[in-house]
Amino acid sequence: MDMLRSAQIAEADLTDWRKLAQGLHARYLVDDFGAGVRFLAAVGEAGDALGHHPSVSMGEGYVDLKLVTDDAIYRDDDGTEYVVQWPTQQDVDLARRITEIASDHELAADPASVSDIELGLDTASSATIAPVWAALLTGSADSQGHGSPSDEIRDATRRVPNLWFGDAGEHGGSGFHVEVYVAPEAAGQRIAAAVAAGGTVVDDSDGPSLVVVADQDGNRGIVCYDASAARTD
């Protein structure tokens, strides 16, 4: 199934969902554990009907859902096909169904609070070092290039954040940095909170959808959102 481009995701107008990194994310607020379980049982039935299911995380007062297709097809400009992890039409269809289920259960969505974390490592030798990080992070060399045409490391069981490799010196630094994906409406507040806590904006040349913040020791975090996939009200 073909991956959806960011503009197609925006056109889908998924009110409860936000596109973060490779997936669609939603958070629903629940009164108690039982309410969350009943909601997830209904989501499971909907997923069974479509043959596709979300990843789930549940905590005190919330249920987090992520939708992504593990074998989406990406075609480059030459027509070469790659198997990637990315939203497809089945994710959009299930997202819409889950929104209906949440309404039936009288659950409120909290899309501004969704977030996703990835690790970045700036290097000139990703092909050489990627097997080491694949083994360290997941225990398997197969995670190198999993769901990606690059050397990026993704754990098939989603135990750890994805690790991708950038060019050495990208965003004004070297080594590791953290990428924090947030909903578009939350980015400004997140950056302001980091600055108020002592951080400094060191690069906003790709802002507002990509802003680099450094702590007092120079360690970098990047606040990101996919502006082209954002809903247009």
LUMKOLLO-194303 format. One line per field, with one value per residue: x, y, z of N, C-alpha, C, O in turn; residue number from 1. Coordinates in steps of 0.1 Angstrom, whole numbers, plus 5000, padded with zeros to 4 digits. Example, Ala and Ser with C-alpha at 12.3 -4.5 7.8 and 13.67 -1.06 7.14 Angstrom:
<rs>
n.X c(5132	5128)
n.Y c(4943	4978)
n.Z c(5078	5071)
ca.X c(5123	5137)
ca.Y c(4955	4989)
ca.Z c(5078	5071)
c.X c(5132	5129)
c.Y c(4967	5000)
c.Z c(5078	5079)
o.X c(5142	5134)
o.Y c(4967	5011)
o.Z c(5085	5080)
i c(1	2)
</rs>
This chain:
<rs>
n.X c(5009	5006	5025	5012	5015	5025	5008	4985	4978	4972	4949	4931	4921	4921	4908	4914	4939	4975	5002	5033	5067	5071	5045	5008	4994	4974	4958	4936	4915	4907	4884	4891	4908	4892	4875	4893	4901	4877	4873	4896	4890	4869	4883	4901	4883	4875	4899	4904	4884	4893	4918	4941	4960	4965	4994	4996	4995	4989	4980	4976	4947	4947	4948	4971	4976	4991	4993	5006	5019	5037	5047	5046	5047	5072	5082	5109	5122	5131	5115	5121	5112	5107	5103	5088	5082	5053	5024	4995	4966	4950	4957	4946	4919	4914	4920	4899	4878	4884	4881	4854	4846	4857	4840	4816	4821	4822	4846	4872	4894	4929	4948	4969	4987	5002	5032	5065	5096	5128	5161	5191	5221	5248	5270	5297	5299	5278	5271	5291	5291	5265	5257	5268	5253	5228	5230	5234	5211	5189	5196	5198	5211	5193	5177	5189	5182	5156	5123	5130	5147	5173	5202	5190	5180	5156	5136	5118	5099	5094	5106	5125	5135	5136	5167	5183	5206	5224	5241	5275	5280	5256	5229	5246	5262	5277	5278	5254	5219	5186	5154	5124	5092	5063	5028	5017	5004	5015	5042	5054	5049	5064	5090	5093	5090	5113	5133	5127	5135	5161	5173	5186	5178	5194	5194	5171	5166	5152	5128	5092	5089	5111	5132	5162	5173	5195	5210	5226	5251	5255	5243	5220	5186	5159	5130	5103	5079	5056	5049	5036	5019	5000	4967	4944	4925)
n.Y c(4988	5022	5048	5077	5111	5141	5162	5148	5137	5159	5168	5148	5156	5149	5152	5145	5136	5137	5141	5128	5125	5093	5084	5085	5101	5099	5111	5101	5111	5095	5085	5065	5033	5012	5024	5030	5005	4994	5011	5005	4978	4981	4995	4975	4956	4971	4973	4946	4943	4958	4946	4957	4974	4997	5009	5009	5027	5030	5050	5067	5082	5085	5073	5065	5064	5050	5051	5034	5021	4992	4983	5001	5016	5034	5056	5067	5095	5083	5062	5040	5015	5014	4998	5011	5024	5041	5063	5051	5047	5029	5035	5061	5055	5038	5056	5075	5058	5052	5077	5080	5059	5068	5091	5078	5066	5088	5102	5126	5140	5148	5163	5182	5174	5152	5135	5126	5109	5109	5098	5114	5112	5128	5122	5112	5086	5067	5042	5026	5027	5021	4993	4987	5003	4993	4968	4975	4989	4973	4946	4933	4931	4934	4955	4977	4999	4991	4994	5017	5035	5043	5042	5042	5032	5011	4997	4968	4960	4983	4991	5010	5044	5055	5057	5079	5090	5119	5144	5151	5178	5189	5212	5227	5213	5183	5147	5132	5141	5150	5145	5161	5155	5172	5183	5207	5230	5230	5235	5261	5267	5246	5252	5278	5270	5255	5275	5292	5276	5278	5271	5278	5291	5281	5277	5287	5287	5270	5272	5278	5251	5235	5238	5244	5238	5245	5233	5245	5233	5230	5208	5195	5198	5192	5207	5196	5196	5184	5206	5205	5185	5193	5200	5222	5247)
n.Z c(5000	4991	5006	5023	5013	5030	5024	5017	5041	5056	5041	5048	5072	5100	5130	5156	5156	5151	5129	5137	5133	5119	5122	5129	5156	5186	5216	5241	5267	5298	5324	5342	5347	5339	5320	5300	5292	5282	5261	5245	5240	5221	5202	5194	5182	5160	5147	5141	5122	5101	5097	5107	5132	5160	5178	5213	5243	5277	5305	5337	5334	5307	5272	5248	5213	5184	5149	5122	5091	5085	5062	5041	5008	4993	4966	4949	4930	4907	4904	4918	4942	4977	5009	5036	5069	5074	5074	5057	5036	5051	5077	5080	5076	5098	5119	5116	5123	5149	5161	5159	5176	5200	5204	5208	5232	5247	5251	5255	5231	5232	5214	5214	5232	5224	5217	5204	5205	5190	5184	5172	5154	5144	5118	5097	5088	5087	5076	5085	5113	5120	5124	5149	5166	5161	5172	5199	5206	5199	5198	5174	5142	5121	5125	5114	5089	5089	5079	5065	5039	5045	5067	5091	5124	5136	5160	5157	5175	5189	5213	5219	5212	5177	5159	5140	5114	5108	5088	5096	5118	5112	5120	5135	5153	5167	5171	5194	5195	5206	5193	5195	5187	5183	5185	5161	5173	5198	5197	5200	5227	5239	5232	5244	5271	5275	5271	5292	5312	5311	5287	5254	5223	5195	5168	5145	5118	5102	5113	5118	5122	5128	5153	5170	5202	5229	5259	5290	5288	5262	5250	5226	5217	5195	5185	5167	5141	5116	5093	5068	5070	5087	5099	5082	5093)
ca.X c(5000	5014	5025	5006	5023	5021	4996	4973	4974	4965	4936	4923	4914	4919	4907	4919	4952	4986	5013	5046	5077	5066	5031	4997	4993	4963	4956	4922	4914	4897	4882	4897	4914	4882	4870	4904	4901	4865	4876	4906	4884	4862	4893	4906	4873	4876	4911	4901	4875	4901	4930	4952	4958	4974	5002	4989	5001	4978	4985	4966	4939	4949	4952	4978	4975	4999	4990	5016	5019	5051	5052	5042	5056	5077	5088	5117	5120	5134	5105	5125	5103	5112	5094	5090	5072	5047	5010	4989	4952	4944	4958	4936	4906	4912	4920	4886	4869	4887	4875	4840	4845	4859	4828	4806	4825	4822	4860	4877	4908	4939	4958	4980	4996	5009	5047	5073	5110	5138	5175	5198	5235	5255	5282	5301	5302	5267	5271	5301	5288	5251	5256	5271	5241	5216	5231	5233	5198	5179	5202	5197	5215	5182	5171	5195	5174	5142	5113	5136	5157	5186	5208	5183	5178	5142	5132	5105	5090	5092	5110	5134	5133	5144	5180	5187	5219	5225	5254	5283	5279	5242	5223	5256	5268	5282	5274	5240	5209	5173	5144	5111	5081	5051	5017	5020	5000	5023	5057	5058	5049	5075	5103	5093	5093	5128	5141	5124	5142	5176	5178	5188	5175	5207	5191	5157	5166	5142	5116	5090	5087	5123	5140	5172	5175	5207	5211	5237	5263	5256	5236	5210	5173	5153	5116	5099	5066	5054	5039	5029	5008	4991	4953	4942	4911)
ca.Y c(5000	5034	5058	5090	5123	5150	5170	5139	5135	5172	5168	5139	5164	5140	5162	5140	5130	5146	5134	5130	5116	5084	5079	5093	5099	5105	5108	5102	5112	5085	5087	5054	5022	5004	5031	5029	4991	4993	5019	4997	4966	4985	4998	4962	4951	4979	4969	4933	4944	4963	4939	4967	4978	5007	5007	5014	5030	5036	5054	5073	5092	5087	5063	5070	5055	5054	5043	5034	5009	4988	4979	5011	5017	5048	5056	5079	5102	5074	5051	5028	5013	5010	4994	5020	5026	5054	5062	5048	5050	5021	5043	5072	5048	5034	5068	5080	5049	5053	5089	5077	5051	5077	5098	5069	5064	5101	5105	5138	5139	5159	5162	5191	5168	5141	5137	5114	5111	5101	5101	5118	5111	5134	5114	5110	5072	5060	5028	5018	5026	5017	4980	4988	5009	4984	4957	4980	4993	4963	4933	4927	4939	4935	4968	4987	5001	4985	5004	5030	5033	5047	5033	5045	5020	5011	4984	4963	4959	4996	4992	5021	5054	5054	5064	5082	5096	5131	5148	5157	5192	5194	5219	5234	5205	5170	5137	5129	5151	5145	5152	5160	5158	5177	5188	5221	5240	5229	5238	5274	5266	5238	5260	5288	5264	5252	5287	5297	5267	5280	5268	5289	5288	5283	5277	5287	5290	5261	5274	5273	5236	5228	5248	5238	5244	5239	5235	5253	5226	5229	5196	5200	5191	5198	5206	5194	5192	5184	5216	5202	5175	5198	5203	5236	5250)
ca.Z c(5000	4990	5017	5020	5014	5041	5020	5017	5055	5059	5035	5055	5083	5112	5140	5169	5153	5146	5123	5143	5128	5109	5125	5133	5171	5193	5230	5246	5282	5303	5338	5350	5340	5332	5308	5290	5287	5274	5248	5237	5234	5209	5191	5189	5173	5148	5140	5136	5110	5090	5096	5111	5146	5165	5190	5224	5257	5286	5318	5346	5328	5292	5263	5236	5202	5172	5137	5111	5083	5085	5048	5031	4996	4989	4953	4947	4917	4896	4904	4927	4954	4990	5019	5047	5079	5072	5073	5045	5037	5061	5089	5080	5078	5112	5127	5116	5130	5163	5165	5161	5188	5212	5206	5213	5246	5254	5255	5248	5226	5236	5204	5216	5242	5218	5215	5200	5206	5182	5186	5160	5155	5132	5115	5083	5085	5092	5072	5093	5128	5123	5129	5163	5173	5159	5182	5212	5209	5197	5198	5161	5130	5112	5128	5106	5077	5091	5076	5061	5029	5050	5078	5104	5132	5142	5166	5152	5187	5193	5227	5220	5201	5165	5158	5126	5112	5100	5083	5107	5118	5109	5130	5143	5163	5163	5181	5196	5199	5208	5185	5201	5178	5190	5177	5157	5182	5210	5195	5206	5242	5243	5231	5254	5284	5275	5272	5305	5321	5310	5274	5244	5209	5188	5153	5141	5104	5096	5121	5132	5123	5133	5161	5178	5216	5236	5273	5294	5285	5247	5244	5217	5214	5183	5185	5153	5136	5101	5090	5056	5073	5097	5094	5079	5098)
c.X c(5009	5013	5018	5016	5017	5008	4983	4968	4967	4951	4926	4916	4911	4919	4914	4934	4962	4997	5026	5055	5071	5051	5021	4995	4980	4963	4942	4922	4903	4896	4889	4902	4904	4877	4881	4903	4889	4867	4886	4900	4876	4872	4899	4896	4873	4888	4910	4894	4883	4914	4942	4949	4968	4984	4996	4997	4991	4984	4973	4959	4940	4951	4959	4978	4984	4995	5001	5016	5034	5056	5046	5052	5059	5084	5096	5115	5123	5124	5109	5116	5111	5101	5097	5079	5066	5032	5005	4973	4945	4946	4948	4922	4904	4912	4906	4876	4871	4881	4860	4837	4847	4847	4817	4808	4826	4836	4865	4891	4916	4950	4970	4991	5004	5024	5054	5087	5118	5152	5182	5213	5242	5268	5285	5302	5290	5267	5280	5297	5274	5250	5258	5259	5229	5217	5229	5219	5187	5183	5202	5202	5204	5175	5177	5187	5160	5132	5118	5146	5171	5191	5201	5180	5164	5140	5119	5094	5088	5095	5118	5131	5141	5157	5182	5200	5219	5239	5262	5283	5265	5236	5233	5262	5273	5277	5259	5232	5196	5163	5131	5100	5069	5040	5021	5016	5007	5037	5061	5059	5061	5088	5104	5096	5107	5136	5139	5132	5157	5182	5180	5185	5188	5205	5176	5156	5156	5129	5104	5088	5099	5132	5149	5174	5187	5205	5223	5250	5264	5249	5224	5197	5167	5138	5111	5084	5065	5044	5031	5018	4998	4977	4952	4927	4905)
c.Y c(5012	5043	5070	5101	5132	5158	5161	5137	5148	5172	5158	5145	5156	5149	5158	5136	5140	5137	5138	5120	5107	5080	5089	5090	5106	5102	5111	5102	5103	5088	5077	5043	5014	5011	5030	5015	4989	5000	5010	4984	4970	4989	4985	4956	4958	4975	4956	4934	4949	4956	4948	4972	4989	5002	5014	5016	5036	5039	5060	5084	5094	5073	5069	5059	5060	5045	5045	5021	5005	4985	4989	5012	5032	5046	5069	5085	5093	5062	5039	5027	5009	5007	5003	5019	5040	5053	5059	5050	5041	5028	5054	5066	5044	5046	5074	5071	5050	5066	5087	5069	5059	5086	5090	5066	5077	5105	5117	5135	5151	5159	5171	5184	5156	5145	5124	5118	5103	5106	5104	5117	5116	5127	5114	5096	5064	5045	5019	5016	5021	5003	4979	4993	5000	4973	4963	4983	4982	4948	4926	4936	4941	4949	4979	4988	4995	4996	5017	5027	5037	5038	5035	5032	5022	4997	4980	4962	4972	4998	5005	5031	5051	5062	5067	5090	5108	5134	5154	5172	5198	5201	5225	5226	5192	5160	5136	5142	5144	5152	5150	5164	5161	5181	5203	5231	5240	5233	5250	5273	5257	5245	5270	5282	5260	5264	5293	5289	5269	5277	5280	5283	5291	5282	5276	5290	5281	5262	5279	5258	5228	5239	5240	5246	5237	5242	5243	5246	5225	5216	5201	5191	5199	5196	5206	5192	5192	5194	5213	5192	5180	5202	5218	5239	5261)
c.Z c(5000	5003	5013	5022	5025	5037	5020	5032	5060	5054	5042	5067	5095	5125	5153	5168	5148	5140	5130	5138	5117	5111	5128	5148	5176	5208	5234	5261	5287	5318	5347	5341	5332	5320	5297	5284	5278	5260	5239	5232	5222	5198	5185	5179	5160	5140	5134	5123	5098	5088	5098	5125	5150	5175	5201	5237	5265	5300	5326	5338	5313	5285	5251	5225	5191	5161	5127	5104	5081	5071	5038	5020	4993	4976	4952	4933	4905	4895	4912	4939	4966	5000	5031	5057	5078	5071	5059	5047	5048	5075	5091	5082	5092	5122	5127	5124	5145	5169	5167	5174	5201	5215	5212	5228	5254	5259	5248	5243	5231	5227	5206	5225	5236	5216	5211	5201	5197	5186	5173	5163	5143	5130	5100	5079	5090	5089	5081	5107	5130	5128	5144	5171	5172	5170	5196	5216	5209	5198	5185	5150	5120	5114	5120	5093	5077	5089	5071	5049	5033	5060	5091	5111	5139	5147	5162	5163	5194	5208	5229	5209	5189	5166	5143	5125	5103	5096	5095	5106	5115	5122	5140	5154	5158	5174	5182	5199	5200	5199	5192	5192	5186	5180	5173	5167	5196	5209	5202	5221	5246	5242	5242	5268	5285	5277	5286	5316	5320	5297	5265	5230	5201	5173	5151	5126	5097	5104	5113	5134	5128	5140	5171	5191	5223	5251	5277	5291	5270	5241	5237	5217	5203	5184	5171	5152	5121	5097	5078	5058	5083	5091	5092	5083	5089)
o.X c(5018	5003	5017	5024	5006	4999	4972	4956	4957	4941	4914	4905	4899	4930	4920	4940	4959	5000	5031	5053	5065	5046	5024	4995	4976	4969	4936	4930	4892	4906	4894	4900	4906	4874	4877	4905	4890	4863	4883	4904	4876	4869	4901	4900	4872	4888	4915	4897	4881	4921	4953	4938	4979	4981	4990	5006	4984	4992	4962	4965	4934	4956	4953	4980	4986	4994	5005	5012	5042	5068	5042	5064	5050	5092	5091	5106	5118	5125	5102	5114	5120	5090	5108	5068	5073	5027	5011	4969	4935	4938	4942	4914	4893	4905	4901	4867	4862	4876	4855	4828	4839	4843	4810	4799	4829	4838	4862	4899	4911	4962	4981	5002	5013	5027	5049	5091	5116	5153	5179	5218	5240	5277	5276	5306	5293	5264	5278	5298	5271	5241	5252	5255	5220	5207	5223	5214	5178	5175	5205	5198	5205	5168	5171	5186	5154	5132	5111	5153	5181	5186	5205	5177	5161	5141	5109	5082	5080	5089	5117	5125	5151	5157	5184	5205	5213	5249	5256	5284	5263	5238	5230	5268	5273	5273	5251	5237	5194	5164	5127	5099	5065	5043	5027	5023	5005	5044	5072	5069	5067	5096	5114	5103	5113	5146	5148	5135	5165	5194	5175	5189	5192	5214	5170	5145	5152	5120	5106	5086	5098	5137	5145	5177	5188	5200	5231	5261	5274	5249	5217	5198	5168	5133	5113	5078	5072	5032	5019	5009	4989	4976	4959	4918	4894)
o.Y c(5013	5044	5074	5102	5130	5159	5166	5136	5147	5177	5160	5140	5155	5152	5166	5133	5150	5126	5149	5108	5111	5073	5101	5078	5116	5092	5121	5094	5102	5092	5080	5043	5011	5004	5029	5013	4983	4995	5009	4979	4962	4986	4984	4950	4952	4974	4953	4927	4945	4958	4946	4974	4990	4991	5025	5008	5046	5031	5059	5095	5103	5064	5078	5047	5072	5033	5056	5010	5013	4984	4984	5009	5040	5037	5080	5080	5096	5054	5029	5037	5001	5013	5002	5014	5050	5042	5064	5055	5046	5026	5056	5072	5046	5045	5078	5076	5050	5067	5093	5071	5058	5088	5095	5065	5077	5110	5119	5128	5162	5156	5168	5189	5151	5156	5113	5129	5091	5117	5098	5121	5111	5126	5116	5093	5054	5036	5007	5006	5017	5001	4971	4987	5000	4969	4956	4980	4982	4939	4914	4948	4951	4953	4990	4978	4994	5006	5028	5017	5036	5027	5029	5021	5031	4987	4987	4963	4973	5006	5011	5028	5044	5072	5057	5095	5107	5127	5161	5178	5210	5196	5227	5232	5190	5164	5139	5152	5133	5165	5138	5176	5154	5182	5210	5241	5249	5235	5250	5278	5260	5243	5272	5288	5262	5263	5297	5294	5262	5279	5291	5273	5302	5286	5266	5294	5285	5253	5283	5253	5216	5247	5231	5258	5225	5253	5247	5253	5219	5215	5210	5179	5211	5185	5216	5186	5200	5191	5217	5190	5173	5205	5226	5234	5265)
o.Z c(5008	5009	5001	5031	5029	5045	5023	5034	5067	5060	5041	5072	5099	5130	5160	5178	5142	5146	5129	5138	5107	5103	5129	5152	5171	5212	5230	5267	5282	5325	5358	5329	5321	5310	5285	5272	5268	5250	5227	5221	5212	5186	5173	5169	5149	5128	5123	5113	5087	5078	5093	5128	5144	5181	5199	5240	5261	5305	5322	5336	5308	5291	5245	5228	5189	5163	5124	5109	5077	5070	5027	5022	4992	4974	4954	4925	4894	4886	4912	4946	4965	4999	5036	5054	5079	5069	5049	5057	5054	5084	5101	5090	5098	5132	5138	5131	5153	5180	5177	5181	5211	5226	5221	5236	5266	5270	5236	5250	5234	5230	5202	5226	5243	5213	5214	5198	5196	5191	5163	5174	5132	5139	5092	5067	5098	5097	5083	5113	5142	5137	5152	5181	5181	5176	5204	5227	5217	5199	5184	5150	5112	5105	5119	5086	5067	5096	5072	5050	5025	5062	5101	5105	5146	5140	5164	5160	5204	5215	5240	5199	5189	5173	5136	5135	5092	5100	5104	5096	5116	5133	5152	5163	5146	5185	5172	5204	5194	5199	5195	5188	5195	5168	5181	5169	5204	5219	5209	5227	5257	5251	5248	5276	5296	5285	5293	5326	5327	5294	5268	5226	5200	5165	5154	5121	5086	5102	5101	5145	5130	5134	5178	5191	5222	5255	5268	5290	5265	5229	5242	5218	5202	5185	5163	5161	5115	5097	5077	5050	5086	5079	5099	5077	5091)
i c(1	2	3	4	5	6	7	8	9	10	11	12	13	14	15	16	17	18	19	20	21	22	23	24	25	26	27	28	29	30	31	32	33	34	35	36	37	38	39	40	41	42	43	44	45	46	47	48	49	50	51	52	53	54	55	56	57	58	59	60	61	62	63	64	65	66	67	68	69	70	71	72	73	74	75	76	77	78	79	80	81	82	83	84	85	86	87	88	89	90	91	92	93	94	95	96	97	98	99	100	101	102	103	104	105	106	107	108	109	110	111	112	113	114	115	116	117	118	119	120	121	122	123	124	125	126	127	128	129	130	131	132	133	134	135	136	137	138	139	140	141	142	143	144	145	146	147	148	149	150	151	152	153	154	155	156	157	158	159	160	161	162	163	164	165	166	167	168	169	170	171	172	173	174	175	176	177	178	179	180	181	182	183	184	185	186	187	188	189	190	191	192	193	194	195	196	197	198	199	200	201	202	203	204	205	206	207	208	209	210	211	212	213	214	215	216	217	218	219	220	221	222	223	224	225	226	227	228	229	230	231	232	233)
</rs>
